[in-house]
C-alpha cells in the first residue's frame, strides 16, 4: 500500500512564503502521478487548488503554485494571507489508484 | 453552475445497509468521473474509488475493495456509495468529487458538501 507523506505542520508569518511537500513511498514523484492539492478549513469540504502538478483552477489565488521539487510534489504559498490558515492535502494518482497525503496544518502567525 | 449535491446525514446500526448519493448538475454528467473520499472524525482524507458514469467503469482503493460498492445512474445524474453491512469503523464524513481523467490530466475540481454517516448501536 502506497504511503504519501507530508509535513505535519508548518508556521508562516503573514506576507511570508512557505513550501509544502508531498513524498511517495514508491519513489520519486513525477508528473505522471498528476499531483493535486486541496485546502480544507474546519467544518468545510475540501477545496481544489492545483491539478496535474502545476495547473490552477479558475478560482485558485495567484499566490498558490505547484511544482516538482527534489523528487516530491510541492505547493508554494507566496505572500501568505491570514485566510490561508488551513489543512492542505496532496493527492497522487497512479496506476488507476489515488492516494491522499497525510496532510499539513499551516498556521499563519 | 457546476454543483454536486449529496444526500443527508445518516444514523445507522452495525450490520445495517446503506446507500448514499451524489447528484451532479450544471455539466455533462457522463463526461467526468466521480470520486468518493472518506474522512474519519479528526483524521485526514482517504481516496476510496472512482466511477465513470458514461460506462460505469469503476476503480477502487485496494484497501477498500469489497467493503463498499460504487455505482452510478446516468439517467438521473447521480453516483452512489453503498455498504451491505455497516461497521462502527465506517463512521465518517463522505465526500464526492467531480474528476477529469485523461492521458494528460487528473483533476478533481468540484466537491459535494459531504454526507455524515454515523454507525452506532
Interface residues (C-beta under 8 A of the other chain):
Chain A: X1 X34 X36 X38 X40 X45 X46 X47 X48 X51 X52 X55 X57 X87 X89 X91 X93 X96 X97 X98 X99 X100 X101 X102 X103
Chain B: X35 X37 X44 X45 X46 X47 X50 X59 X61 X62 X63 X95 X97 X101 X104 X105 X106 X107 X108 X109 X110 X111 X112 X113 X114
